[in-house]
Amino acid sequence: MKAIGVLAVLVLLVVLISTVAPAEEYVINPGDTISLTVLGEPDLTKKVVVDAQGDITLPLVNQVHVAGMTPQQATQELAKQLKRVLKNPQVSIDGVEAAKLQVTVAGEVKKPGILALDRGACLVDAITAAGGYTPTADLSKVSISHAGDTKPACSVDLGRFLLAGDTTANVAVSFGDTVFVPSRESYVVGMVSVLGAVRQSGQHPITEGMTVREAVMLAGGPTELADPTSVTLRHEGSSEAVAIDYAKAAGGDPASDPKLKPGDTIYFAPRAQLGYYTIQGGVMTPGRYELRGETSITEAIAIAGGARGKVRLNEVSILRSSNGGAPITTRASVGDIMAGKSPNVSIQNGDNIIVPAPRGGPDLLKIASVAASIAWILLRTR
């Protein structure tokens, strides 16, 4: 009987090891959601989303790069970073929710745009999600370019898969890829570079007659940090850049939307940045925000969508880094600020704002949230 018991335990261990091992081999990607636990630190125990740069944002340590790591490696990196501000942090990653693949599909498809696909998706999946190809599509020259890749886009003869079942032609797509289906009447004539504050900076294929606006949209469109008043076009071999009025181009003005030539470079400049701050806890959209000028604590809460639930508005904390020392924590009585009893508090670059969860008591949420939103609108429209 003892031998049977030992054998049963060994079998159970083998099953557990075979179940756990593949999860550790998973590699974290941008857009994934990580369930993080830091023992004894409720403000650090949460679900966090990996941003497009592969970072997560946490109070105390700000940004930590985790993309390309396994959960075990990410756990070690987080513990290493938290040791700078916590004594013997106990960190664990309890799960990783895989993000959808963001892929841009353009050209001769029925519903072009940025699409969310399941991981493991292939070229046919991307085109199908875009509504399928049009009758004038040339499937023998479908191009795929990778985000941030300076190499020319690869050309795929998808007809080999559709007509002959050649699975090698149904290539996999990756996060940030751009799929371009050309027309039989309008072949790809070359590549242009779309750089700066666009969602998929890099080289992209163009067809005859393609314009600046179309190329920017092919690159996923401008980001929220883009400055539409500072867009330039430089032709290959020229040292001079031509200014583009992108607002007019986006509005359909052909005079402001010149046609492109192979080798052209479009640069979409970012706005001047004063820094960033993070806001966590009881707000509608916690995360990392750009500091665009003098911003108060009430404005920061309003920008994050206002308070969520019955939060403790008079116990909001601001964690601010000091010169080489431990972070300094400042308490902000937001409820008193709204009532005019306390002066407002200005946010600085690198601040971490924590809006604590309720302990019970009166519901100041709706009053504070509405007042913060109204104050934000009034201040920005002066």
Contacts in CASP RR format, 6 or more apart in sequence:
PFRMAT RR
TARGET T0000
AUTHOR 0000-0000-0000
METHOD contacts of the structure
MODEL  1
MKAIGVLAVLVLLVVLISTVAPAEEYVINPGDTISLTVLGEPDLTKKVVV
DAQGDITLPLVNQVHVAGMTPQQATQELAKQLKRVLKNPQVSIDGVEAAK
LQVTVAGEVKKPGILALDRGACLVDAITAAGGYTPTADLSKVSISHAGDT
KPACSVDLGRFLLAGDTTANVAVSFGDTVFVPSRESYVVGMVSVLGAVRQ
SGQHPITEGMTVREAVMLAGGPTELADPTSVTLRHEGSSEAVAIDYAKAA
GGDPASDPKLKPGDTIYFAPRAQLGYYTIQGGVMTPGRYELRGETSITEA
IAIAGGARGKVRLNEVSILRSSNGGAPITTRASVGDIMAGKSPNVSIQNG
DNIIVPAPRGGPDLLKIASVAASIAWILLRTR
23 71 0 8 1.000
23 95 0 8 1.000
24 70 0 8 1.000
24 71 0 8 1.000
24 72 0 8 1.000
25 70 0 8 1.000
26 70 0 8 1.000
26 71 0 8 1.000
26 96 0 8 1.000
26 98 0 8 1.000
27 68 0 8 1.000
27 69 0 8 1.000
27 70 0 8 1.000
28 34 0 8 1.000
28 50 0 8 1.000
28 54 0 8 1.000
28 66 0 8 1.000
28 67 0 8 1.000
28 68 0 8 1.000
28 69 0 8 1.000
28 70 0 8 1.000
28 71 0 8 1.000
28 74 0 8 1.000
28 96 0 8 1.000
29 50 0 8 1.000
29 54 0 8 1.000
29 67 0 8 1.000
29 68 0 8 1.000
29 98 0 8 1.000
29 99 0 8 1.000
29 119 0 8 1.000
29 175 0 8 1.000
30 50 0 8 1.000
30 51 0 8 1.000
30 52 0 8 1.000
30 53 0 8 1.000
30 54 0 8 1.000
30 67 0 8 1.000
30 99 0 8 1.000
30 175 0 8 1.000
31 49 0 8 1.000
31 50 0 8 1.000
31 51 0 8 1.000
31 52 0 8 1.000
31 99 0 8 1.000
31 175 0 8 1.000
32 49 0 8 1.000
32 50 0 8 1.000
32 96 0 8 1.000
32 97 0 8 1.000
32 98 0 8 1.000
32 99 0 8 1.000
33 47 0 8 1.000
33 48 0 8 1.000
33 49 0 8 1.000
33 50 0 8 1.000
33 96 0 8 1.000
33 97 0 8 1.000
33 99 0 8 1.000
34 47 0 8 1.000
34 48 0 8 1.000
34 49 0 8 1.000
34 50 0 8 1.000
34 56 0 8 1.000
34 66 0 8 1.000
34 71 0 8 1.000
34 74 0 8 1.000
34 93 0 8 1.000
34 95 0 8 1.000
34 96 0 8 1.000
34 97 0 8 1.000
35 47 0 8 1.000
35 93 0 8 1.000
35 94 0 8 1.000
35 95 0 8 1.000
35 96 0 8 1.000
35 97 0 8 1.000
36 44 0 8 1.000
36 45 0 8 1.000
36 46 0 8 1.000
36 47 0 8 1.000
36 48 0 8 1.000
36 56 0 8 1.000
36 58 0 8 1.000
36 78 0 8 1.000
36 91 0 8 1.000
36 92 0 8 1.000
36 93 0 8 1.000
36 94 0 8 1.000
37 45 0 8 1.000
37 91 0 8 1.000
37 92 0 8 1.000
37 93 0 8 1.000
37 94 0 8 1.000
38 44 0 8 1.000
38 45 0 8 1.000
38 82 0 8 1.000
38 86 0 8 1.000
38 89 0 8 1.000
38 90 0 8 1.000
38 91 0 8 1.000
39 89 0 8 1.000
39 90 0 8 1.000
39 91 0 8 1.000
39 92 0 8 1.000
40 90 0 8 1.000
41 86 0 8 1.000
41 89 0 8 1.000
43 59 0 8 1.000
43 280 0 8 1.000
43 281 0 8 1.000
43 354 0 8 1.000
44 58 0 8 1.000
44 59 0 8 1.000
44 60 0 8 1.000
44 82 0 8 1.000
46 280 0 8 1.000
46 281 0 8 1.000
48 56 0 8 1.000
48 57 0 8 1.000
48 58 0 8 1.000
49 56 0 8 1.000
49 99 0 8 1.000
50 56 0 8 1.000
50 66 0 8 1.000
50 67 0 8 1.000
50 99 0 8 1.000
51 57 0 8 1.000
51 288 0 8 1.000
52 199 0 8 1.000
53 65 0 8 1.000
53 67 0 8 1.000
54 65 0 8 1.000
54 66 0 8 1.000
54 67 0 8 1.000
54 68 0 8 1.000
55 63 0 8 1.000
55 64 0 8 1.000
55 65 0 8 1.000
55 66 0 8 1.000
55 67 0 8 1.000
56 63 0 8 1.000
56 64 0 8 1.000
56 66 0 8 1.000
57 63 0 8 1.000
57 278 0 8 1.000
57 287 0 8 1.000
57 288 0 8 1.000
58 64 0 8 1.000
58 78 0 8 1.000
59 278 0 8 1.000
59 280 0 8 1.000
59 319 0 8 1.000
59 352 0 8 1.000
59 354 0 8 1.000
60 82 0 8 1.000
60 85 0 8 1.000
60 86 0 8 1.000
60 319 0 8 1.000
60 327 0 8 1.000
60 352 0 8 1.000
61 81 0 8 1.000
61 82 0 8 1.000
61 84 0 8 1.000
61 85 0 8 1.000
62 278 0 8 1.000
62 350 0 8 1.000
62 352 0 8 1.000
63 288 0 8 1.000
64 77 0 8 1.000
64 78 0 8 1.000
64 81 0 8 1.000
65 77 0 8 1.000
66 74 0 8 1.000
66 77 0 8 1.000
66 78 0 8 1.000
69 77 0 8 1.000
71 93 0 8 1.000
71 95 0 8 1.000
71 96 0 8 1.000
74 93 0 8 1.000
75 91 0 8 1.000
75 92 0 8 1.000
75 93 0 8 1.000
78 89 0 8 1.000
78 91 0 8 1.000
78 93 0 8 1.000
79 89 0 8 1.000
79 91 0 8 1.000
82 89 0 8 1.000
82 91 0 8 1.000
83 89 0 8 1.000
85 326 0 8 1.000
85 327 0 8 1.000
98 119 0 8 1.000
99 119 0 8 1.000
99 175 0 8 1.000
100 116 0 8 1.000
100 117 0 8 1.000
100 118 0 8 1.000
100 119 0 8 1.000
101 116 0 8 1.000
101 117 0 8 1.000
101 118 0 8 1.000
101 119 0 8 1.000
101 120 0 8 1.000
101 121 0 8 1.000
101 173 0 8 1.000
101 174 0 8 1.000
101 175 0 8 1.000
101 176 0 8 1.000
101 177 0 8 1.000
102 114 0 8 1.000
102 115 0 8 1.000
102 116 0 8 1.000
102 175 0 8 1.000
102 176 0 8 1.000
103 114 0 8 1.000
103 115 0 8 1.000
103 117 0 8 1.000
103 121 0 8 1.000
103 126 0 8 1.000
103 173 0 8 1.000
103 174 0 8 1.000
103 175 0 8 1.000
103 176 0 8 1.000
103 177 0 8 1.000
103 178 0 8 1.000
103 179 0 8 1.000
104 113 0 8 1.000
104 114 0 8 1.000
104 115 0 8 1.000
104 176 0 8 1.000
104 177 0 8 1.000
104 178 0 8 1.000
104 179 0 8 1.000
104 200 0 8 1.000
104 218 0 8 1.000
104 219 0 8 1.000
104 220 0 8 1.000
105 112 0 8 1.000
105 113 0 8 1.000
105 115 0 8 1.000
105 126 0 8 1.000
105 127 0 8 1.000
105 129 0 8 1.000
105 130 0 8 1.000
105 178 0 8 1.000
105 179 0 8 1.000
105 181 0 8 1.000
106 112 0 8 1.000
106 113 0 8 1.000
106 178 0 8 1.000
106 179 0 8 1.000
106 180 0 8 1.000
106 181 0 8 1.000
106 217 0 8 1.000
106 218 0 8 1.000
107 137 0 8 1.000
107 180 0 8 1.000
107 181 0 8 1.000
107 182 0 8 1.000
107 183 0 8 1.000
108 133 0 8 1.000
108 134 0 8 1.000
108 136 0 8 1.000
108 137 0 8 1.000
108 138 0 8 1.000
108 181 0 8 1.000
108 182 0 8 1.000
108 183 0 8 1.000
109 127 0 8 1.000
109 130 0 8 1.000
109 131 0 8 1.000
109 132 0 8 1.000
109 133 0 8 1.000
109 134 0 8 1.000
109 137 0 8 1.000
109 181 0 8 1.000
110 130 0 8 1.000
110 131 0 8 1.000
110 132 0 8 1.000
110 133 0 8 1.000
110 134 0 8 1.000
111 130 0 8 1.000
111 131 0 8 1.000
111 132 0 8 1.000
112 130 0 8 1.000
113 130 0 8 1.000
113 220 0 8 1.000
114 199 0 8 1.000
114 220 0 8 1.000
115 126 0 8 1.000
115 129 0 8 1.000
115 130 0 8 1.000
117 125 0 8 1.000
117 126 0 8 1.000
117 129 0 8 1.000
117 173 0 8 1.000
118 125 0 8 1.000
120 172 0 8 1.000
120 173 0 8 1.000
121 129 0 8 1.000
121 172 0 8 1.000
121 173 0 8 1.000
122 170 0 8 1.000
122 171 0 8 1.000
122 172 0 8 1.000
122 173 0 8 1.000
123 142 0 8 1.000
123 144 0 8 1.000
123 156 0 8 1.000
123 158 0 8 1.000
123 161 0 8 1.000
123 169 0 8 1.000
123 170 0 8 1.000
123 171 0 8 1.000
123 172 0 8 1.000
123 173 0 8 1.000
123 179 0 8 1.000
124 158 0 8 1.000
124 161 0 8 1.000
124 162 0 8 1.000
124 170 0 8 1.000
125 173 0 8 1.000
126 173 0 8 1.000
126 177 0 8 1.000
126 179 0 8 1.000
127 133 0 8 1.000
127 142 0 8 1.000
127 158 0 8 1.000
127 179 0 8 1.000
127 181 0 8 1.000
133 139 0 8 1.000
133 181 0 8 1.000
134 183 0 8 1.000
136 183 0 8 1.000
136 184 0 8 1.000
136 185 0 8 1.000
137 181 0 8 1.000
137 182 0 8 1.000
137 183 0 8 1.000
137 184 0 8 1.000
138 181 0 8 1.000
138 182 0 8 1.000
138 183 0 8 1.000
138 184 0 8 1.000
138 187 0 8 1.000
139 157 0 8 1.000
139 158 0 8 1.000
139 159 0 8 1.000
139 162 0 8 1.000
139 181 0 8 1.000
140 157 0 8 1.000
140 158 0 8 1.000
140 159 0 8 1.000
141 155 0 8 1.000
141 157 0 8 1.000
141 182 0 8 1.000
141 187 0 8 1.000
141 188 0 8 1.000
142 155 0 8 1.000
142 156 0 8 1.000
142 157 0 8 1.000
142 158 0 8 1.000
142 179 0 8 1.000
142 180 0 8 1.000
142 181 0 8 1.000
142 182 0 8 1.000
143 153 0 8 1.000
143 154 0 8 1.000
143 155 0 8 1.000
143 156 0 8 1.000
143 179 0 8 1.000
143 180 0 8 1.000
143 182 0 8 1.000
143 188 0 8 1.000
143 205 0 8 1.000
144 153 0 8 1.000
144 154 0 8 1.000
144 156 0 8 1.000
144 171 0 8 1.000
144 173 0 8 1.000
144 177 0 8 1.000
144 178 0 8 1.000
144 179 0 8 1.000
144 180 0 8 1.000
145 152 0 8 1.000
145 153 0 8 1.000
145 154 0 8 1.000
145 177 0 8 1.000
145 178 0 8 1.000
145 180 0 8 1.000
145 202 0 8 1.000
145 203 0 8 1.000
145 204 0 8 1.000
145 205 0 8 1.000
146 174 0 8 1.000
146 176 0 8 1.000
146 177 0 8 1.000
147 175 0 8 1.000
147 176 0 8 1.000
147 177 0 8 1.000
147 178 0 8 1.000
147 200 0 8 1.000
147 201 0 8 1.000
147 202 0 8 1.000
148 200 0 8 1.000
148 201 0 8 1.000
148 202 0 8 1.000
149 202 0 8 1.000
149 203 0 8 1.000
150 202 0 8 1.000
150 203 0 8 1.000
151 203 0 8 1.000
152 191 0 8 1.000
152 203 0 8 1.000
153 178 0 8 1.000
153 180 0 8 1.000
153 191 0 8 1.000
153 203 0 8 1.000
153 204 0 8 1.000
153 205 0 8 1.000
154 171 0 8 1.000
156 169 0 8 1.000
156 171 0 8 1.000
157 169 0 8 1.000
158 169 0 8 1.000
158 170 0 8 1.000
159 169 0 8 1.000
160 166 0 8 1.000
160 168 0 8 1.000
160 169 0 8 1.000
161 167 0 8 1.000
161 168 0 8 1.000
161 169 0 8 1.000
161 170 0 8 1.000
173 179 0 8 1.000
176 200 0 8 1.000
178 200 0 8 1.000
178 204 0 8 1.000
178 218 0 8 1.000
178 219 0 8 1.000
178 220 0 8 1.000
180 188 0 8 1.000
180 204 0 8 1.000
180 205 0 8 1.000
180 218 0 8 1.000
182 188 0 8 1.000
182 205 0 8 1.000
182 207 0 8 1.000
183 207 0 8 1.000
186 207 0 8 1.000
186 208 0 8 1.000
186 209 0 8 1.000
187 207 0 8 1.000
187 208 0 8 1.000
188 205 0 8 1.000
188 206 0 8 1.000
188 207 0 8 1.000
189 206 0 8 1.000
189 207 0 8 1.000
189 208 0 8 1.000
189 262 0 8 1.000
190 205 0 8 1.000
190 206 0 8 1.000
190 262 0 8 1.000
190 263 0 8 1.000
191 203 0 8 1.000
191 204 0 8 1.000
191 205 0 8 1.000
191 206 0 8 1.000
191 262 0 8 1.000
191 263 0 8 1.000
192 203 0 8 1.000
192 204 0 8 1.000
192 206 0 8 1.000
192 215 0 8 1.000
192 260 0 8 1.000
192 261 0 8 1.000
192 262 0 8 1.000
192 263 0 8 1.000
192 264 0 8 1.000
192 265 0 8 1.000
192 266 0 8 1.000
193 202 0 8 1.000
193 203 0 8 1.000
193 204 0 8 1.000
193 263 0 8 1.000
193 264 0 8 1.000
193 265 0 8 1.000
193 266 0 8 1.000
194 200 0 8 1.000
194 201 0 8 1.000
194 202 0 8 1.000
194 203 0 8 1.000
194 204 0 8 1.000
194 215 0 8 1.000
194 216 0 8 1.000
194 218 0 8 1.000
194 219 0 8 1.000
194 266 0 8 1.000
194 268 0 8 1.000
195 201 0 8 1.000
195 202 0 8 1.000
195 265 0 8 1.000
195 266 0 8 1.000
195 267 0 8 1.000
195 268 0 8 1.000
196 226 0 8 1.000
196 267 0 8 1.000
196 268 0 8 1.000
196 269 0 8 1.000
196 270 0 8 1.000
197 222 0 8 1.000
197 223 0 8 1.000
197 225 0 8 1.000
197 226 0 8 1.000
197 227 0 8 1.000
197 268 0 8 1.000
197 269 0 8 1.000
197 270 0 8 1.000
197 271 0 8 1.000
198 216 0 8 1.000
198 219 0 8 1.000
198 220 0 8 1.000
198 221 0 8 1.000
198 222 0 8 1.000
198 223 0 8 1.000
198 226 0 8 1.000
198 268 0 8 1.000
199 219 0 8 1.000
199 220 0 8 1.000
199 221 0 8 1.000
199 222 0 8 1.000
199 223 0 8 1.000
200 219 0 8 1.000
200 220 0 8 1.000
201 219 0 8 1.000
202 219 0 8 1.000
204 215 0 8 1.000
204 218 0 8 1.000
204 219 0 8 1.000
206 215 0 8 1.000
206 218 0 8 1.000
206 260 0 8 1.000
206 262 0 8 1.000
209 259 0 8 1.000
209 260 0 8 1.000
210 218 0 8 1.000
210 259 0 8 1.000
210 260 0 8 1.000
211 249 0 8 1.000
211 254 0 8 1.000
211 257 0 8 1.000
211 258 0 8 1.000
211 259 0 8 1.000
211 260 0 8 1.000
212 231 0 8 1.000
212 233 0 8 1.000
212 244 0 8 1.000
212 246 0 8 1.000
212 249 0 8 1.000
212 257 0 8 1.000
212 258 0 8 1.000
212 260 0 8 1.000
212 266 0 8 1.000
213 246 0 8 1.000
213 249 0 8 1.000
213 250 0 8 1.000
213 252 0 8 1.000
213 257 0 8 1.000
215 260 0 8 1.000
215 266 0 8 1.000
216 222 0 8 1.000
216 246 0 8 1.000
216 266 0 8 1.000
216 268 0 8 1.000
222 228 0 8 1.000
222 246 0 8 1.000
222 268 0 8 1.000
223 270 0 8 1.000
224 290 0 8 1.000
225 270 0 8 1.000
225 271 0 8 1.000
225 273 0 8 1.000
225 290 0 8 1.000
226 268 0 8 1.000
226 269 0 8 1.000
226 270 0 8 1.000
226 271 0 8 1.000
227 268 0 8 1.000
227 269 0 8 1.000
227 270 0 8 1.000
227 271 0 8 1.000
228 246 0 8 1.000
228 247 0 8 1.000
228 250 0 8 1.000
229 246 0 8 1.000
229 247 0 8 1.000
230 268 0 8 1.000
230 269 0 8 1.000
231 243 0 8 1.000
231 244 0 8 1.000
231 245 0 8 1.000
231 246 0 8 1.000
231 266 0 8 1.000
231 267 0 8 1.000
231 268 0 8 1.000
231 269 0 8 1.000
232 241 0 8 1.000
232 242 0 8 1.000
232 243 0 8 1.000
232 244 0 8 1.000
232 266 0 8 1.000
232 267 0 8 1.000
232 269 0 8 1.000
233 241 0 8 1.000
233 242 0 8 1.000
233 244 0 8 1.000
233 258 0 8 1.000
233 260 0 8 1.000
233 264 0 8 1.000
233 265 0 8 1.000
233 266 0 8 1.000
234 240 0 8 1.000
234 241 0 8 1.000
234 242 0 8 1.000
234 264 0 8 1.000
234 265 0 8 1.000
234 267 0 8 1.000
235 261 0 8 1.000
235 263 0 8 1.000
235 264 0 8 1.000
236 261 0 8 1.000
236 262 0 8 1.000
236 263 0 8 1.000
236 264 0 8 1.000
236 265 0 8 1.000
241 267 0 8 1.000
242 258 0 8 1.000
244 256 0 8 1.000
244 257 0 8 1.000
244 258 0 8 1.000
244 266 0 8 1.000
245 253 0 8 1.000
245 256 0 8 1.000
246 256 0 8 1.000
246 268 0 8 1.000
248 255 0 8 1.000
248 256 0 8 1.000
248 257 0 8 1.000
249 256 0 8 1.000
249 257 0 8 1.000
260 266 0 8 1.000
271 292 0 8 1.000
273 290 0 8 1.000
273 291 0 8 1.000
273 292 0 8 1.000
274 290 0 8 1.000
274 291 0 8 1.000
274 292 0 8 1.000
274 293 0 8 1.000
274 349 0 8 1.000
275 290 0 8 1.000
275 291 0 8 1.000
275 349 0 8 1.000
275 350 0 8 1.000
276 288 0 8 1.000
276 289 0 8 1.000
276 290 0 8 1.000
276 291 0 8 1.000
276 349 0 8 1.000
276 350 0 8 1.000
277 288 0 8 1.000
277 289 0 8 1.000
277 291 0 8 1.000
277 295 0 8 1.000
277 300 0 8 1.000
277 347 0 8 1.000
277 348 0 8 1.000
277 349 0 8 1.000
277 350 0 8 1.000
277 351 0 8 1.000
277 352 0 8 1.000
277 353 0 8 1.000
278 286 0 8 1.000
278 287 0 8 1.000
278 288 0 8 1.000
278 289 0 8 1.000
278 350 0 8 1.000
278 351 0 8 1.000
278 352 0 8 1.000
278 353 0 8 1.000
279 286 0 8 1.000
279 287 0 8 1.000
279 289 0 8 1.000
279 300 0 8 1.000
279 301 0 8 1.000
279 304 0 8 1.000
279 352 0 8 1.000
279 353 0 8 1.000
279 354 0 8 1.000
279 355 0 8 1.000
280 286 0 8 1.000
280 287 0 8 1.000
280 352 0 8 1.000
280 353 0 8 1.000
280 354 0 8 1.000
280 355 0 8 1.000
281 308 0 8 1.000
281 311 0 8 1.000
281 354 0 8 1.000
281 355 0 8 1.000
281 356 0 8 1.000
281 357 0 8 1.000
282 307 0 8 1.000
282 308 0 8 1.000
282 309 0 8 1.000
282 311 0 8 1.000
282 355 0 8 1.000
282 356 0 8 1.000
282 357 0 8 1.000
283 301 0 8 1.000
283 304 0 8 1.000
283 305 0 8 1.000
283 306 0 8 1.000
283 307 0 8 1.000
283 308 0 8 1.000
283 355 0 8 1.000
284 304 0 8 1.000
284 305 0 8 1.000
284 306 0 8 1.000
284 307 0 8 1.000
284 308 0 8 1.000
285 304 0 8 1.000
285 305 0 8 1.000
286 304 0 8 1.000
287 304 0 8 1.000
289 300 0 8 1.000
289 303 0 8 1.000
289 304 0 8 1.000
291 347 0 8 1.000
291 348 0 8 1.000
291 349 0 8 1.000
294 346 0 8 1.000
295 303 0 8 1.000
295 346 0 8 1.000
295 347 0 8 1.000
296 344 0 8 1.000
296 345 0 8 1.000
296 346 0 8 1.000
296 347 0 8 1.000
297 316 0 8 1.000
297 318 0 8 1.000
297 332 0 8 1.000
297 334 0 8 1.000
297 337 0 8 1.000
297 344 0 8 1.000
297 345 0 8 1.000
297 346 0 8 1.000
297 347 0 8 1.000
297 353 0 8 1.000
298 334 0 8 1.000
298 337 0 8 1.000
298 338 0 8 1.000
298 344 0 8 1.000
298 371 0 8 1.000
298 372 0 8 1.000
298 375 0 8 1.000
298 376 0 8 1.000
299 347 0 8 1.000
299 372 0 8 1.000
299 375 0 8 1.000
299 376 0 8 1.000
299 379 0 8 1.000
300 347 0 8 1.000
300 353 0 8 1.000
301 307 0 8 1.000
301 316 0 8 1.000
301 334 0 8 1.000
301 353 0 8 1.000
301 355 0 8 1.000
301 368 0 8 1.000
301 369 0 8 1.000
301 372 0 8 1.000
302 369 0 8 1.000
302 372 0 8 1.000
302 373 0 8 1.000
302 375 0 8 1.000
302 376 0 8 1.000
303 376 0 8 1.000
305 369 0 8 1.000
305 373 0 8 1.000
306 368 0 8 1.000
306 369 0 8 1.000
306 372 0 8 1.000
306 373 0 8 1.000
307 313 0 8 1.000
307 355 0 8 1.000
307 365 0 8 1.000
307 368 0 8 1.000
307 369 0 8 1.000
307 372 0 8 1.000
308 365 0 8 1.000
309 358 0 8 1.000
309 363 0 8 1.000
309 365 0 8 1.000
310 358 0 8 1.000
310 360 0 8 1.000
310 361 0 8 1.000
310 363 0 8 1.000
310 364 0 8 1.000
310 365 0 8 1.000
311 355 0 8 1.000
311 356 0 8 1.000
311 357 0 8 1.000
311 358 0 8 1.000
311 364 0 8 1.000
311 365 0 8 1.000
312 355 0 8 1.000
312 356 0 8 1.000
312 357 0 8 1.000
312 358 0 8 1.000
312 359 0 8 1.000
313 333 0 8 1.000
313 334 0 8 1.000
313 335 0 8 1.000
313 338 0 8 1.000
313 355 0 8 1.000
313 364 0 8 1.000
313 365 0 8 1.000
313 368 0 8 1.000
314 333 0 8 1.000
314 334 0 8 1.000
314 335 0 8 1.000
314 336 0 8 1.000
315 331 0 8 1.000
315 333 0 8 1.000
315 356 0 8 1.000
316 331 0 8 1.000
316 332 0 8 1.000
316 333 0 8 1.000
316 334 0 8 1.000
316 353 0 8 1.000
316 354 0 8 1.000
316 355 0 8 1.000
316 356 0 8 1.000
317 329 0 8 1.000
317 330 0 8 1.000
317 331 0 8 1.000
317 332 0 8 1.000
317 353 0 8 1.000
317 354 0 8 1.000
317 356 0 8 1.000
318 329 0 8 1.000
318 330 0 8 1.000
318 331 0 8 1.000
318 332 0 8 1.000
318 345 0 8 1.000
318 347 0 8 1.000
318 351 0 8 1.000
318 352 0 8 1.000
318 353 0 8 1.000
318 354 0 8 1.000
319 327 0 8 1.000
319 328 0 8 1.000
319 329 0 8 1.000
319 351 0 8 1.000
319 352 0 8 1.000
319 353 0 8 1.000
319 354 0 8 1.000
320 327 0 8 1.000
320 328 0 8 1.000
320 329 0 8 1.000
320 330 0 8 1.000
320 348 0 8 1.000
320 350 0 8 1.000
320 351 0 8 1.000
320 352 0 8 1.000
321 327 0 8 1.000
321 328 0 8 1.000
321 350 0 8 1.000
322 328 0 8 1.000
327 352 0 8 1.000
330 345 0 8 1.000
332 345 0 8 1.000
333 341 0 8 1.000
333 342 0 8 1.000
334 368 0 8 1.000
335 342 0 8 1.000
335 364 0 8 1.000
335 368 0 8 1.000
336 342 0 8 1.000
337 343 0 8 1.000
337 344 0 8 1.000
337 345 0 8 1.000
338 367 0 8 1.000
338 368 0 8 1.000
338 371 0 8 1.000
338 372 0 8 1.000
347 353 0 8 1.000
END
